[in-house]
Amino acid sequence: MPEAEQLLHETVEARAKAQRLLDGLIAAKSASERRLADLRQTDLLSRVTGRSSIDNAIESTRRMIEMIDRLLADLRWTLESDRLALE
């Protein structure tokens, strides 16, 4: 597999892992909120800052996925340009 295609493959895998992480964080946030509601408590960080640590992790992971998506678009464009140049 040529180097650019290998990089594309690895980047696609990294994006899939990041998406699984995001899905897990969103599920953990829901579970945490349910548990806090059951205990009639609030998230202290959220109360002080307006955002919980899980909210921050979710936002960070979303930004990471957006960056990976841009990288994938660039890689695909480069691969397509290289293929067209060889024709």
N, C-alpha and C positions, 0 to 999 in steps of 0.2 A: 504494500500500500504506500503510495507516495506520501511524502512528509505532510503536505497541506491537507490531504484527505485524512491522514491519521490525526492531525490536529483537529479537524472538523469532527471526526468521530469522538475524540476525547472531550471536546467542548460540548457536544450533544449529550454525552453521558454526564458531564458536570452539571448541565442545565437540568437534566432529569433528577439528579440528586438534590439540587437546590429546590426544585419544585416539591420533592418529597419532604424536604425540611420545612418548607413553607406550609405545606398541608399539615404536617405534624404540629407546627407552632400554632396554627389556627385551631386545631383540635384541642391542644393543650390550653389555649386561652379560653375556649368554651368550657372545658372541664373545670378550670380554675375559677371562672366566674360562677359556675353552678355551685361549686364547693363553697366559695365565699358567701354566696346567697344563702345556702343551707345553714351556714354558721352565723349568718347575719353580721358579716364583717365586710370591710372594704379593703382594697389593695392600697397600702399606705403610700407607695410611690405614686400611684395614680391619683390619689387624693392630693398629694403635694404638687406634682408636676403636670397633672392632667393626662399622663400616659403611663401605662404600666411597663415593666421591663419586657414583658412579652410583646406589647405593642411596638416597642422599640426594635425588638428582634424581628418581628414580622415586617416592619417597614424596611429595615436593613436588608433582609432577605429579598424583598420585592425589588429593591434597588439593584441588588446583585443579579437577579434574574434579568432585569432590564438591560444591564451591562452585558450579560452573556448573550442576550438576544441580539444586541447591536453587533457584538463580535461575530456571532453566527452569520448575520446578514453580510458582514464584510468578508468573511471567509468564503461564503457561498458565491459572492460576487467575484472574488479573486479566482476561485476555482473555475467559474464559468468563463471569465475573461481569458484565463490560461487555455482552456479547452478551445475557445473560439480562435485564439491566436495560433493554435496548432493546426487548425483546419485549413 
